[in-house]
Amino acid sequence: MPEQTEEITLLETLDHLLDRGVVIAGEATISIGDVDLLYLGLNIVLANIDAVIRTSQK
């Protein structure tokens, strides 16, 4: 019996992530010779506004 696989498109994945909400956090430091030249801190929250309102009302 062959396995059945379900293909999920990028759009469906993005829709699911936005419906649930996702937080991306990261940081990077650029340095030369143990001297930090540049520090980048990144915090991103991606969510559907309806999902945010639903969550805040609970």
N, CA, C and O of each residue as an XYZ file, in Angstrom:
232
protein
N       0.850     -1.175      0.000
C       0.000      0.000      0.000
C       0.899      1.243      0.000
O       1.711      1.398      0.912
N       0.781      2.113     -0.973
C       1.639      3.300     -1.040
C       1.262      4.326      0.028
O       0.099      4.473      0.403
N       2.287      5.023      0.496
C       2.058      6.075      1.487
C       1.396      7.273      0.835
O       1.735      7.651     -0.286
N       0.467      7.856      1.531
C      -0.168      9.067      1.038
C       0.481     10.256      1.731
O       0.525     10.325      2.960
N       0.976     11.174      0.945
C       1.577     12.375      1.515
C       0.737     13.580      1.124
O       0.197     13.659      0.021
N       0.647     14.493      2.042
C      -0.114     15.714      1.787
C       0.869     16.846      1.542
O       1.746     17.108      2.365
N       0.718     17.506      0.418
C       1.589     18.629      0.106
C       0.999     19.902      0.695
O      -0.186     20.191      0.526
N       1.832     20.647      1.379
C       1.413     21.905      1.978
C       2.171     23.021      1.279
O       3.398     22.986      1.183
N       1.443     24.000      0.797
C       2.076     25.093      0.077
C       2.639     26.117      1.061
O       2.292     26.125      2.242
N       3.502     26.966      0.553
C       4.082     28.030      1.365
C       2.993     28.974      1.870
O       3.061     29.458      3.000
N       2.001     29.231      1.041
C       0.902     30.112      1.433
C       0.112     29.530      2.602
O      -0.256     30.257      3.524
N      -0.148     28.229      2.569
C      -0.862     27.585      3.668
C      -0.045     27.631      4.952
O      -0.592     27.848      6.033
N       1.246     27.430      4.835
C       2.122     27.490      6.002
C       2.140     28.891      6.590
O       2.042     29.056      7.807
N       2.263     29.895      5.745
C       2.267     31.283      6.199
C       0.930     31.648      6.837
O       0.903     32.333      7.859
N      -0.167     31.204      6.252
C      -1.490     31.463      6.808
C      -1.621     30.853      8.197
O      -2.163     31.483      9.104
N      -1.131     29.635      8.366
C      -1.185     28.957      9.666
C      -0.335     29.700     10.699
O      -0.761     29.885     11.839
N       0.862     30.124     10.299
C       1.739     30.842     11.222
C       1.132     32.175     11.643
O       1.192     32.539     12.817
N       0.550     32.902     10.700
C      -0.043     34.193     11.036
C      -1.290     34.035     11.890
O      -1.582     34.890     12.727
N      -2.030     32.949     11.685
C      -3.219     32.703     12.494
C      -2.834     32.415     13.939
O      -3.512     32.861     14.865
N      -1.758     31.678     14.130
C      -1.296     31.340     15.475
C      -0.398     32.421     16.054
O      -0.381     32.632     17.267
N       0.345     33.105     15.199
C       1.316     34.107     15.637
C       2.682     33.459     15.789
O       2.794     32.288     16.149
N       3.702     34.229     15.514
C       5.063     33.716     15.624
C       5.966     34.856     16.093
O       5.782     36.011     15.709
N       6.940     34.510     16.928
C       7.925     35.472     17.412
C       9.292     35.018     16.925
O       9.673     33.861     17.102
N      10.022     35.934     16.312
C      11.373     35.651     15.838
C      12.315     36.563     16.604
O      12.142     37.781     16.611
N      13.316     35.968     17.252
C      14.286     36.760     18.010
C      15.682     36.305     17.622
O      15.932     35.117     17.418
N      16.572     37.255     17.525
C      17.945     36.903     17.179
C      18.885     38.057     17.449
O      18.460     39.186     17.691
N      20.156     37.756     17.403
C      21.161     38.793     17.587
C      22.428     38.406     16.844
O      22.708     37.228     16.622
N      23.179     39.417     16.469
C      24.439     39.202     15.760
C      25.412     40.297     16.175
O      25.027     41.447     16.386
N      26.663     39.920     16.287
C      27.710     40.878     16.617
C      28.806     40.775     15.570
O      29.288     39.684     15.269
N      29.192     41.907     15.023
C      30.295     41.959     14.061
C      31.491     42.538     14.796
O      31.433     43.642     15.338
N      32.576     41.774     14.805
C      33.762     42.233     15.524
C      35.013     41.918     14.722
O      35.044     40.996     13.907
N      36.036     42.708     14.976
C      37.352     42.498     14.369
C      38.375     42.562     15.491
O      38.438     43.547     16.226
N      39.173     41.516     15.621
C      40.223     41.494     16.636
C      39.703     41.688     18.046
O      40.269     42.481     18.799
N      38.655     40.997     18.422
C      38.028     41.085     19.744
C      37.474     42.470     20.064
O      37.260     42.793     21.232
N      37.243     43.282     19.052
C      36.613     44.590     19.237
C      35.251     44.548     18.545
O      35.158     44.414     17.325
N      34.203     44.665     19.353
C      32.851     44.656     18.792
C      32.603     45.953     18.044
O      32.696     47.042     18.611
N      32.289     45.823     16.766
C      32.024     46.997     15.945
C      30.540     47.285     15.794
O      30.125     48.442     15.731
N      29.747     46.226     15.737
C      28.322     46.400     15.488
C      27.551     45.287     16.174
O      27.902     44.113     16.054
N      26.507     45.655     16.887
C      25.619     44.687     17.525
C      24.214     44.891     16.964
O      23.701     46.010     16.934
N      23.612     43.812     16.528
C      22.249     43.860     16.000
C      21.351     42.976     16.858
O      21.608     41.781     17.008
N      20.320     43.552     17.408
C      19.317     42.791     18.147
C      18.007     42.860     17.387
O      17.619     43.930     16.918
N      17.317     41.733     17.260
C      16.118     41.679     16.434
C      15.020     40.924     17.167
O      15.217     39.789     17.600
N      13.876     41.557     17.302
C      12.680     40.921     17.844
C      11.525     41.263     16.918
O      11.184     42.432     16.741
N      10.926     40.238     16.330
C       9.829     40.437     15.388
C       8.630     39.609     15.850
O       8.768     38.436     16.197
N       7.477     40.224     15.848
C       6.233     39.521     16.145
C       5.358     39.615     14.905
O       5.026     40.708     14.446
N       4.990     38.462     14.371
C       4.105     38.399     13.206
C       2.814     37.703     13.623
O       2.841     36.576     14.117
N       1.697     38.371     13.426
C       0.420     37.764     13.780
C      -0.701     38.455     13.021
O      -0.594     39.620     12.635
N      -1.744     37.729     12.823
C      -2.973     38.259     12.254
C      -3.641     39.102     13.338
O      -3.755     38.642     14.474
N      -4.080     40.301     13.029
C      -4.663     41.195     14.034
C      -5.884     40.567     14.694
O      -6.124     40.797     15.879
N      -6.655     39.784     13.958
C      -7.810     39.098     14.547
C      -7.369     38.097     15.601
O      -8.033     37.950     16.627
N      -6.261     37.408     15.368
C      -5.733     36.452     16.337
C      -5.252     37.170     17.592
O      -5.431     36.666     18.701
N      -4.649     38.333     17.430
C      -4.184     39.109     18.581
C      -5.373     39.561     19.424
O      -5.328     39.485     20.651
N      -6.426     40.026     18.776
C      -7.619     40.471     19.502
C      -8.273     39.297     20.217
O      -8.678     39.430     21.372
N      -8.383     38.141     19.549
C      -8.963     36.950     20.188
C      -8.175     36.565     21.423
O      -8.761     36.250     22.458
N      -6.847     36.585     21.330
C      -5.996     36.187     22.444
C      -6.112     37.173     23.597
O      -6.132     36.763     24.757
N      -6.188     38.453     23.302
C      -6.258     39.456     24.365
C      -7.604     39.434     25.085
O      -7.692     39.890     26.225
N      -8.647     38.918     24.453
C      -9.968     38.870     25.075
C     -10.154     37.645     25.951
O     -11.139     37.572     26.686
N      -9.258     36.696     25.903
C      -9.390     35.471     26.720
C      -8.986     35.707     28.140
O      -9.035     34.787     28.957
